[in-house]
Amino acid sequence: MNKRDLEKIAKAIEADAGEALPELREALREAADRKGRVTTPEQALVCAVRVPSG
């Protein structure tokens, strides 16, 4: 994931939150640097639908 992608993601999250989130970009960079499985928001929604609640 490159800087441009991270910035687009950060802007979308901030727009959804309705406020600036100063630590968001650093958190996204740290997450992008980790190796392993990456879950997209779409995948998380699918998982939430598949797992029965309570």
C-alpha positions in Angstrom: 0.0 0.0 0.0 1.5 3.4 -1.0 1.2 6.8 0.6 -1.5 7.9 -1.8 -3.7 4.9 -0.9 -3.2 5.6 2.8 -4.2 9.2 2.4 -7.3 8.2 0.5 -8.3 5.8 3.2 -7.6 8.4 6.0 -9.7 11.0 4.3 -12.6 8.6 3.8 -12.4 7.6 7.5 -12.3 11.2 8.6 -15.2 12.1 6.4 -17.2 9.3 7.9 -16.3 10.3 11.4 -17.0 14.0 10.7 -13.8 15.1 12.3 -10.0 15.1 11.9 -8.3 12.2 13.5 -4.7 13.3 14.0 -3.2 9.9 14.8 -5.0 8.0 12.1 -2.3 8.3 9.4 0.4 6.9 11.7 -1.9 4.0 12.7 -2.6 3.3 9.1 1.2 3.3 8.2 1.9 1.0 11.1 -0.8 -1.4 10.0 0.4 -1.3 6.4 3.9 -2.1 7.5 2.8 -5.3 9.3 3.1 -8.5 7.3 0.3 -11.0 7.2 -3.4 -11.1 6.5 -5.1 -7.8 5.7 -8.9 -7.5 6.1 -10.7 -4.9 4.1 -13.8 -3.2 5.4 -15.9 -5.2 2.9 -14.5 -8.4 4.3 -15.3 -7.4 7.8 -18.9 -6.7 6.8 -19.2 -10.1 5.2 -17.8 -11.7 8.4 -20.2 -9.8 10.6 -23.2 -11.0 8.5 -22.0 -14.6 8.6 -21.4 -14.8 12.4 -24.7 -15.1 14.3 -25.1 -12.6 17.1 -25.7 -13.5 20.7 
